Amino acid sequence: MIRLLILLAVAAGSAWFGYVHALEQAPIQEMEKLERANVTAVGGYNITMRGFERRNMKSKVPSSNPDVLFVSCIYNLAKGPLRIYGQTSPHYWSLSLYAHNTDNYFVANDRELAGDRFDYLLVAEDAPPVQGDDTAIIRSPTSTGVVLMRYFVPTDADVPEISERIRQSGCEGEIVPP
């Protein structure tokens, strides 16, 4: 009888672990589908995508935040580092880096910078030390992930200036095909 109870407890524990593991993996699998679709749509990894249009709140598909314009890049460090550069917003700007598993491993904003320009070099976690200029080095825990820059746009009158700053911001690296 005790053996049967132990066997049932182990079976129930294994089933529960499998269920929890499947739930944990579902968001990652969905993100991988979106990643593949976006990378295919733009022609590869390490290509800057800029969002210049603010969506009207009356739109059938409103933006998640109509007061923010985005610059993003789905990166792949297989062929080397990725340079992340540009100019911040006069109102608010932030940079977030996400690992392949969606962990947010790096954040910066305009209040932390000495000026209104930024320049980072994103390298693989196991990449050799990088020598060179004053470019800040960021080590990615995964070879693929997402770069997301947010530019706060308080009024429509600010759109032209911030759009110009967005044009001067992006990601540079060797393009990796989808």
N, C-alpha and C positions, 0 to 999 in steps of 0.2 A: 504494500500500500504506500509506504514512504517513497519507494522508487517511482511509483506512478505519479505521486504528487511532485516529486523533483523533476521528472520528465515533463509533466504539464507546465511547471513553473519555467523550465528552460525553454520550452516551445513557446509559451506566451511571451516571455522576455525577448526571444528572437523575433517573433512576429512584431512586437511593439517596436523593437529597434529598427527593423526593416521599414515599418510604416513611418517612423520619425525620420529616418534617413531619406526616404522617398520624398517626404514633405520638404526637407531641407534642400534637396537637389532640384525640386520643381522650379523655383525662381531662377536658379542658375541656368537650367535648360531653356527656359523661356528667354532669358537674356542672350543666350548663345544663338537662338533663332533670330532674334532682333539684330544681333551683331552681324550675323551672316547676311541678312537681308540688306542692312545698311551698307556694309562693306561692298557688297555686290553692286548696289545702286550707285555708289560714288566711284567705283572702279578700283578699290583696294584699300589697304590699311595705310595709315599715316597721311591721310588727305584731310585738309582743313574743311570743315563745314561751317558756314556762317549763316546765322538767322537774322536778317535785316528787318523783316516785317513784324510789326506788332499786330496781333490779331484783335479784332473787335470783339468785345465781350458778348455781342449779340450773334456772333458767328455760331454756326451749328457745331463746329469743333473749336472751342476756345483754347487758347494757350493755357498751359498750367499756371502761368503768371504773366499777364499781359504787360506788366511793368518791367520786364526783363528781356533783353536780347541775349542770344547765346552764340558762343563759338565752341565747336566740339571737334574731337578727333578720336577715332577708334584706332588705337596704336598696336603695333606689332614690332617688337624690338629684335626680331630674328636676324635682321640685316644690319643692326647697329642702333646707335642712340637716336633719340628724337629731341629736337630743339623746340621749346615752347617759348614764344616770345610775344611782345606787343606792348600796347599802351592801355592803361587802366581807364576807368570812367571818372569824371570829375565828381560823381555822386556816390557810387559804390561799385566795386568790382570784386569778384572772387574767382579763385582757381581751385578746382577740386579734381583730384586724380583717383580713379577707381581701378582696383585690381580686377582680374578676370572673374573672380568670385563675388564681385560687387562690393568688396570692402573698400571704404573710403580711407586711403592711407596717407593722403597729403592734402592740406588746405592752406591757402594764403589769401589775403585780401589787401586792398589798397591801403588800408590803415597801417599795415605792417611794413610797407615798402618805403624806402627813402625818397623816391620820386614817383613819377607817373608811368615809368617803363619797367618792364620785367623781362628777364631772360633766364631760362632754366634749361638744363640738359638732363633729359630722362634716360637713364641707363638701366640695364638688367641688374638685378641684385648681385649676381655673381660676376659682373663685368670687372675688369681690372681697374685700378685707380686711374682717374682721368686727370691729366695735367693740362694747364692752359690758363686762359684768362680768368676773369672774376665771375664767370658764369656759375650760378649755383647748381650743384649736382643733386638730383633726386634719384634714388634707387627704387625701382619698381619691384614689388614682391612676385610679380608674374610677368611673363613675356608679352602678354596682351592685356588690354584694358581700355579705359576711356578717360580722355581729358575733357573737362567741362569748364568753360569760362562763362561767368554771368556778369552782365552789364545792366545796372539799374538805370531805367529811363523814366524819370518822374513826370515829364510832360512831353507832348508831341513836339514841342519846340526844341527839345533836346535830341530828337532822333537824328538830324543831320550830323551833328558833332560826334555823337556816340557811334553812328554808322561808320564815320571816317576812322575812328579809333579801332573799330572792329576790323576794318579793311587792313589795318596795320598789325593785326594780331593773328597768330596761327601756330601751326605745327610744321616743322620741316624735318624730314627724314626720308630715307630711301623707301619708295613705295613698294609695298609687299602685295602681290596679287591676291584676290580673294581665294 
